Every structure is written in structure tokens, then in C-alpha cells.
Amino acid sequence: MSKHFRLWIALLLLAAVAVGCAAPPVTVTQPLVVTATPAPLPEGAKIVLRVGTGDSGEGLTPHLKIIEMFEAENPDIQVQLEPVGSGDYYARILTQIAAGDPPDLLQIGDDAVPLFVDKGAFVALDQWITSAEYPLDTGIYLPGMLEPGQWNGGQYLLPKDYSPLAVYYNKTLFDAAGVAYPQEDWTWDDFLSAAQALTISDADGKTTQWGVQLPGAWTTGFEYWVAAAGGRLISEDGSTFLGAMDSPEVQEAVQFYADLYNKHKVAPPPADMNAFGGGNSEFDNGVAAMRIFGRWPQAGMKQNPAIDLGIASMPAGKVRANVLFWGGFGISSLSTHPEAAWRFLSYYVGAQGAEVWKDWALPAVASVADEAGLTTDPIEGVWIGELYHLAPRAYVSTPFWGQTADPALHRVLETVILQPDADVAALLSTAAADAQKALDDMNE
């Protein structure tokens, strides 16, 4: 291993530890790995496949169930699950790759796909998908399930789980205020009107109930507002932020979002600007009527006595839009058993695996969702319905989003939330210029 390559791995590890699941910076063009040569096995020996996952605790149950089912049908393969139940999952993967010994299958989040694929960590799955012996009909998937696992025209990962955004609402608070529940065709204006009607103050002017709990300076969630305003944060070819991040559409999105906090005062200030989703608890405590977030906390909300839960689609701005958060599995370039890995992967993320996943998360396979009644369920059906309105996330245009524009956008959101008189246009102009300089530096 060259000195230059070892240094690059070390930088990746430090960045991964520092930012968790964000894509660490990459400043060289040398491939991360090279494709391994399949190793022969002694006659009668089982193929042992290693599967890396960031899940832990109860989240391992569906993995283990699918593995048990697969091994019963494929007695020549033994699957070994390797969970990492802490924030150092990507760091561990990078360490294993650097040592030439990663699991055969790896779980990766959507915004890390460009980094790992661009550096050769995964094999392209296209040849396996269309193989004669073990083909996979990709038409089985719900809309938007394949795109996050693609890069430069190839399919490198397949879906494990996912969530778009939606609006949680507390029917009890809506009923008490005499406000109609959100309808599927509602707009930003409808959303604002409802939030205003549901914000209540006492005689001293202190807010005792908020219209909506917003996710603070969470940049990935904010991409919805940009898409709904008809904008984008980076040019489609990934070459520039100028003219995109500072466009009138993005200005409109930022201003509307900031006004919910400061002008209309329908949202509580973020409890922690750096916390995932703002760190607030007003909705859980029954003192916020709505909350914008992903599906992850839904199970707890259903059990919360302070909430009579309803789910609504995201309101339309100039266009109806949503964004997807996604995790998937791919085959390591260093796997010495790629055919066996494909046999398990296509089972893991195919219809057989989806029959198990559906009891733990929304299944990616359309027929499984339909047969389970999820697409017509008043709660789960909203999440699935939002898949038909997805806009592309900014990271799909560049592997350097996390190192260039994401910090700049976070500064903008933090500033407009904390400073009611902030100049949105000037802030975005500076952010676009800063992000562009960082992108240019990365591409040198």
C-alpha cells in the first residue's frame, strides 16, 4: 500500500469519526480498492458470506430472520452478520477496506453512495441483475427505490429501507381548535393558515401551543422546501452552486422557512441547532400540533398518550415535492465470492426479504406493500404515496456535497433562524460562493 494511499485512508477515518454518516472528504483520484479474484473452496465446504450493517439491538431481528430463511433454501452458503451498533460504522468499513478485509456485503446510506462507489468500494450489479441464472426483476420496486443506489449510470446498491418526509399531526389539537385535518392537495398557504390557527398564547403573550415543530437547521430535510419552491441547490451536472443555491427559488424557500420561526412565530426555536431534526420535543409533549420529519419516530408516537396521530403529505409550494432518505446493500469489490453474495443480496432485498422487512419498516417491494394493505393504510399509505413526488437530492450531482455545500447551507439556515432581520439573498450569495470555492478546490 503506497504512503499516499495510507494517508488518504487515515484522513477518511478521521473525517468519518468526526461527522458520523456524512461523506468524508476525498482529495485524490486513486481507487479505494481493486476487484478481488474469486477463491476456490475445498469440495463440500460451505461458502461463508459476511454482511456488514450499522443496525443494532432489535434492529438485527429482521436481518437474522432473512438469513435463517435464506440458509434453509441455500445450504451451500453460510451468512455471518457483522453489526456495528455505534456511530463509527463508516470508519470501521474504511478500516476493513484499507486492510483488504471488508464484509462481502455492505450497508450504506444514500448520501455516502457517491463516495464509496466513486472510489471503487462496490461492484456494479447490472451484470448480476440481468444474469441468466439469478436475475432480479427491478420492476418489483416502488418508485424511487433504485435511484439512490445508482452512480454514473450503474446500479451499485439495492434498497433496504427508506423514508420520505411527511407531516405528523395531532388530531386532538386540531379538533380542539376546530381546524380541519390536512388534505392531500394542501399548499404552503394552507399549511401556514393551519399553523397560525393552532398556535395559542396565554394572557401574557407566552406561547402555550405551537402550530408546528420544524427540524431546525437540518439541511437534508430542507431540500424539500427548495424542491417545492421549484429550485435546486446545485446545477444538474454537478459543476456549480452559483446560480442554483443563490437562485430566487432557493431564496423564497429560505425566507418562507425562516418566517415560520420569526415572522409568523408558529414554530418553537430549535432546542439544539446541531441536533438531528432540531432536538425539540414539543410534538411528543402534546404542545405542538404538527411536526415535519421522516418516519423513524412513528412507532413511539403511536404509543404516546399525548398524541392522536395523523399523517399528511408534504404541502405543495410551486410544485408538489418530497425527498427520500434511503439505505441499501451492495457487494464489496473485495468479495471473493461475488456470485454467492449476489444470490444472498437479491434474496435480502427482493420479495422474500421484503416479507420480513414489512414488519419492521416500509417494504421496498410494491407487491408486498399492497398485499399487506400498507398502500391503503391511512398512515402508512401516506408515506408510500409520497414516493410518487420525489425530487432528486443534491448529493446525486456530486460526491463532494458533504464537504462543500452542506456546511454552507447549514450556516444560512442557522443564521436566518437566529437573526430575524438577516438578508437571505446576501447569505445565499455568500454560501454559493463558499461552496463553489470548496468544490473547485476538491476538483483540483
N, C-alpha and C positions, 0 to 999 in steps of 0.2 A: 504494500500500500504506500503511495507516494506521500511525502511530507505535506504537499499542498492538499491532497485528499484528506489526510488525517486532520489537518487544521480546519477544513470545511466541515467535517463531521463534528468536530468539537464545537464550532460556532453554532451549528444546528442544534446540538444538545443543549447548550446554554440558552438559546432562544426558546426552545420548546419548553424547558422548565420554567422560564420566565413568563411566558404568555399562555401556557396551557395548551388549548386546542387550536390556537391561531397558527397560521402557517409561518414558520420561522423564515428569516431572510436567507436568500440564496444569492451569491455573488460570483459564482463560477459556472462554467458550462460543462465541466466533466461529469459524465453519468455517475449516478449513485451506485448502481450495481450493473452486472452483466448477467445475461441469461445463463442459468446453470445447465449442466448436462445430466439427463436422467440417469439415475444409478440403478444397476441391475440388482435384483433381490435373490437370495437363495430360494431354491424350489420349495414351495409350500409356505413361505413366510408371508406374514401379513404386511401390507403397506401401512405405515404409521403416518398419519397426517396431523400436523399441528395447526391449531386455529387460534389466532390472537384476537382478543376482544377487550374493549375498555369497560364492558359491563361487569357488575359485581353483585354479590348478595342474591336477593330474589331474582334479579335480572338474569341470572345464569340458568334459571329453571327451563325456559324455553329452548335455550341452546342445548342443554343436556337431553331434553326430550327429543329434539330433532336428531341429535347424534345417535341416540338409542334406536330410533326408528330406522335411520339410515344404515347403521351397522347390522341390523337384523336382515335388511334386504341386500346388503353388500358385505358378506362375511370375509372377503379378502382385504377389507380396509378397516383399520382401527383409527378412530379420531380422538385426538387429545386436545382438550380445551385449555387455553392458557389465558386466564383473565388477569387484568391489571386494574385493580379497583381504586386507583388514585389518579391524581392529575398528571402523572408522569407517563401516561400511556405512549404518547408520541415519542417521548425521549427514550423509552425502552425499545420501541420499534427501531429507532435510529441506531441505538447501540447494537441491537441484534444484527441489523443490516451491515453496520460497519465491521462487525465480527464475522460476517458471512454466514450467519445462522438465524435468520428470521423464521417465524412460522410460515407454513405453506400458504395459509390464507390469512389475510389481514383485514381488520375492520378500520375504516377511515371515514371521517366526517366530510361533508361536501366541500367546504372551503379549503380543505387540505389536499383534495384530489389533484389540482394542477401541480402543486409542489412535488408530490410523490411520483406522479406519472411522468412529469417533465424530466425527472431525474432517473427514470428507468426502474423504479421500485416494483412496478406491476407489469405483467404480460397483458397484451391485448387479448380480449376474449372473443373477438369476432370470428376467428377460425374455429373456436370451440362451439360457439352459438350455432353455427351452420354445419357442424360436423355431421357425418352420416350416422355414426354410432350413438352419439349422445347429444342430439340437437336440443335447443331450447327455443320455444316459440315466444319471442319477446312481445308478441301481441297480447299476452295474458295480463300485462301490467296496466294499472291505472295511469291516467295522464300524468306526465311529469316525472315518472319513476326512473326512467333511463337516463335522462339528460345530465343529472348531476354526476353520474359515473363516466361521462364521456370527456375526452380531451383530444384536441387536434384530429377530430373525425373518427376516433376509435372508441370502443366500449371497453373500459378497463375495470369497472366495478358494477355490481348489481345490487338492488335495494334490499336493505334490512328493515329500516323503519324510517319514519318521516313525520313531519308536521308542518302544515301551513300556519298562518295566523288566523285568529278569529276573535270575536268579541264575546267574552263571558258576560252574562248579565244576571242580576239577582231579581227574580220575579217579585219577591216580597217588596222590595223597594220601589219597583215600577208600579205595582198595584197600589201601594200606599200613596204614591204621588199622582195616581191617575194617568200615568204615561203609558201609551201603547207600546207593546213589545216591538223590537226592531223587525222590519220586514226585509226580505231578501233583496229588494230593489232600492234599499235606502241609500242616501247620499251623505257626503260630508256635512251638508247643511242640516239634514235630518239628524245626523249623529250629534252635531253641536246643539241643536234645539233640545234633544233629549237630555244631553249632559247638563245643559243650563237648567232645565226643569227639575232635574234630580239633584242639583246642588242646593243644599239647605244651610242657612246660617241662623244662629240664635239672636237674641235681642241685642247682644253686644257686638254683633257682626262677625263672630267667630264661626267658621265653617264646621258644622256638625255632621254633614254628609256630603260626600263628593260625587260628582256625576260620573267620573271615570278615573281609574288608576292607569296611568300611562307608564311605559317602560323606560323612562328617563332618556339617558344618552346612549342607549343600546343601538349601535349603528346598523347591525344586520336587520333588526326589526324595523328601523327607519326606512329601509329600502322600499318597504311597501308604500310609504307616503310619497316617495319620489315617483314610483311607477304609477300610482293612482293619479298623480298630477300630470302624467304624460311625459315625465323626464327620465333621464338615466344619469348615472354618476361617472361613466367612462364611455369613450367612444366605442362603437361596436367592434372595431378591430383591435381594441386594447392599446392604442398608441398614445392617447392623450386624455387628460382630465379637463383640459381647457375647452371651454365651450359646452361642456357637459355638466360637471359638478357645479359650475357657476352660472348655469343657464336660468332663464326666467322660471322654468318649470320647477327646478330644484329650489329656487328662492321662494316660490309660492308654497311648496311643501314645508320648508323650514319655518316660514312665517306662520302658517296655519297651526303647525305643531306647537310653536312657541306661544302663540296666542291662547291655546288651550290652558297653558300654565299661567300666563301673566296678564293677558287682557281679559279673558272670559273667566279665569280663575275657577275652572271646573275640575282641575286635577291637582292632587296634593304634590308638593315638591318632592323630588326623589329623595328617599332616605339615604341612599348611598350612590353617588353618581357613577362609581366604578363597579357596582354590583350588577350581576346579570339580571336584567329586567328592572333595574332601579331600586331594588331592595325594599319596596313598600309592602305593607300588609293590610291596607285599608279594605280591600275587597274581601279578603279572608275574614276580617273582623266585622263584616256586615255594615261598614260605613262608607263604602263606595259602590255605586250601582252597576258599574261596568268595569271591565278590565280587558285590555288588549294584550294578548300573549299567545304562545303556542299551546299545544295540547298537554304538555308534560305534567302540569299540576292538576289535571282534571279529576283524577281518581279521588284525590283528597278533598276536592271541592264537593264532590257528590256526597261525601260523608260529613261535611261541615254543616252543623245545625243552623248556622247563621246565614246559610245560602240556599235559596230555592233556585237551582241552576237552570239557566237557559243559555243556548249558544246561538250566535248570529254571525252571518257572513260579514266580512270587512266592508265598510261603506265605500261607495264609488266616489271618486273625485271626478276629474275629466274623463277617466276611464275606470272600469272595474278591474281591480288588480289584486294580486297577493304574491307572496314569496314563500319559497319552500326551504325547510331545514331537513337535512337528509343524512342518513348514514348507510354505508354499504360495505360489501366484501369484495375483495379481489384476490387474485393469485399472485404470490410473490415471484419475481423474476428469478429468485434463487431456489425456488422449489425444485427438488429433484424428482418429484412425482406429479408433473403438471396434469396428466390425464386423470389420475385419481383425484387430484384436487378439483378438477372441473366436474367430475362426477358428483362430488360432495357439494360443491358450490351451487350447481344447478338444482340440486335437491334442497339445499339450505334456503335458497331464495326463490324457489319455484313453488308450484301449487301445494306440494307436500309440506314444505316448511311453513307456508302461509297458513295452513290449517292449525298450526301451533301458535304462530305469531299472533293470530287474530284474538287470542285470549289475553294477550299482553300489550299489544299495540295495534294500530291500524294495519291491516294486511295490505301489501302492495299489489296482490293479485286480484283483479276485478271480480272474477267468478266467486272467489272465496268471500269477498266483501258482500257480494249480492246474496249468496246463499245463507250467510249469517244474518242477513237483514240489516246490515250496517248502513247501506246506502240510503235506506228509507227511514232509519232511526232519526228522531228529532234532534238528537245531539250529534251522534257520530256522522250522520248524513251531511251535516254542515261542513265538517272537516273534509270529507271526501268531495263534496260539491265544489269546494274552493280550489281543488286541483285543476278545474277547468278554466281558471282565471289567472294562472301563474305568469309572472313576468320573470325574465332571466335575472339572476343575481349578478352583482358587479364582478365577483371573483371569476366568473366564467370567461371574462375577457382578458384576464391577466393572472399569472401565478404570483404576482407581487402585490396584490390588493392589500394584504395584511401589513405589509411593510411600508406602503406608500400613502394610500388614500384613507384607509380606515382610521389611523390616528388623527389625520387632519379633519375628517368628518366628525369624529368624537369631540374634538376641540370646539367645533362650530356648535354642536348640539349642547354641549355643556355651557358654553357662553350664552347662547340665546335663552336657555332656561334660567340661568342665574342673573342675567342682566336684561331686564325688560326693554331697555332702550337700545339694545345692540343693533348695529347696522348689518342686517342679514346679507345684503348684496356685497358689502365690503368683506365680511367674514368669509363668504364663499369664494370670492375672488382670491383672497389670500390662501385659502385652503386648496383651491385648484392649483395655484402656482406652486405651493409647497409640495403637493402630491406629485405634480409633474416633474419637479426637480428631483424628487426621490426616485421616481420611475426612470428618469433619464440616467441617474447615477447607477441604478440597478442594471440597466441595459448596456452600460459601457463595457 
